[in-house]
Amino acid sequence: MRSGNGWSFAVTIRHGDAGWDHYADGWVIEAPDGTQLGYRELLHPHVDEQPFTRSLSGVQVPAGIGVVYVRAHDSVHGWSDDRVEIVLPQGMP
């Protein structure tokens, strides 16, 4: 959603968090070419809160980009190979 001076994203993650030794520790908003546009760090495990949703505001998406991607990161395996596509609403200022 377009919000003030950027875009806001609410991302829901389901991950088999097992405590401090293995948990989802962040996610990123990427441009189609893989450029990182925004990063949300997750500071603790969510063992008993699955799935969970966290937001990130103020993400600057360059003009002309109509699609971005979300990619999750975990403390053991690093970045996921999977990306979730988000089509940005047209006609937003």
C-alpha positions in Angstrom: 0.0 0.0 0.0 1.3 3.5 -0.9 1.8 5.3 2.4 3.2 8.8 2.9 6.8 8.8 1.7 6.9 5.3 0.4 5.2 1.9 0.4 4.1 -0.2 3.4 4.1 -3.9 3.3 2.6 -6.4 5.8 4.3 -9.8 5.4 3.1 -13.1 6.9 5.7 -15.8 7.5 5.3 -19.4 8.5 8.5 -21.0 9.6 9.4 -23.9 11.8 11.2 -21.7 14.4 12.9 -23.9 16.9 14.2 -21.3 19.3 17.3 -19.1 19.2 19.4 -21.6 17.3 17.1 -21.7 14.2 14.4 -19.1 13.4 13.2 -16.7 10.7 15.3 -13.6 11.3 14.2 -11.3 8.5 12.7 -10.6 5.2 13.4 -8.3 2.3 11.4 -6.4 -0.4 13.3 -6.8 -3.8 12.9 -5.2 -7.2 12.6 -7.6 -10.1 16.4 -7.5 -10.7 17.0 -8.5 -7.1 17.9 -5.0 -5.8 17.0 -4.8 -2.1 14.5 -2.0 -1.5 13.7 -2.6 2.1 14.7 -5.0 4.9 12.8 -6.1 8.1 14.9 -7.7 10.8 13.2 -10.1 13.1 14.9 -9.9 16.5 13.6 -13.1 18.1 12.1 -16.5 17.4 8.3 -16.9 17.0 8.0 -20.5 18.2 4.5 -20.2 19.6 3.3 -17.5 17.1 2.9 -19.2 13.7 2.3 -17.8 11.2 3.2 -14.3 12.2 2.9 -10.9 10.4 5.2 -8.0 10.6 5.1 -4.7 8.7 7.7 -2.4 7.1 6.9 1.2 6.0 8.7 3.8 4.0 10.0 1.4 1.3 11.1 3.5 -1.7 10.0 1.8 -5.0 11.5 3.4 -8.1 9.1 4.8 -10.7 8.2 2.3 -13.3 8.4 -0.8 -11.1 5.0 -2.5 -10.9 6.1 -5.7 -9.2 8.2 -6.4 -6.2 9.2 -9.6 -4.4 9.4 -10.7 -0.8 12.1 -13.2 0.2 12.6 -14.6 3.7 15.8 -15.3 5.6 16.5 -17.7 8.4 19.3 -18.0 10.9 20.5 -21.4 9.6 19.8 -21.6 5.9 20.1 -18.0 4.9 18.0 -16.5 2.1 15.1 -18.6 0.7 15.3 -19.5 -3.0 11.6 -18.7 -3.2 10.2 -15.2 -3.7 6.6 -14.1 -3.4 5.5 -11.7 -6.1 3.5 -8.6 -5.1 1.8 -6.6 -7.9 1.7 -3.0 -6.9 -1.6 -1.2 -7.4 -1.7 0.9 -10.6 -2.6 4.6 -10.5 -1.0 5.2 -7.0 0.8 8.5 -6.8 
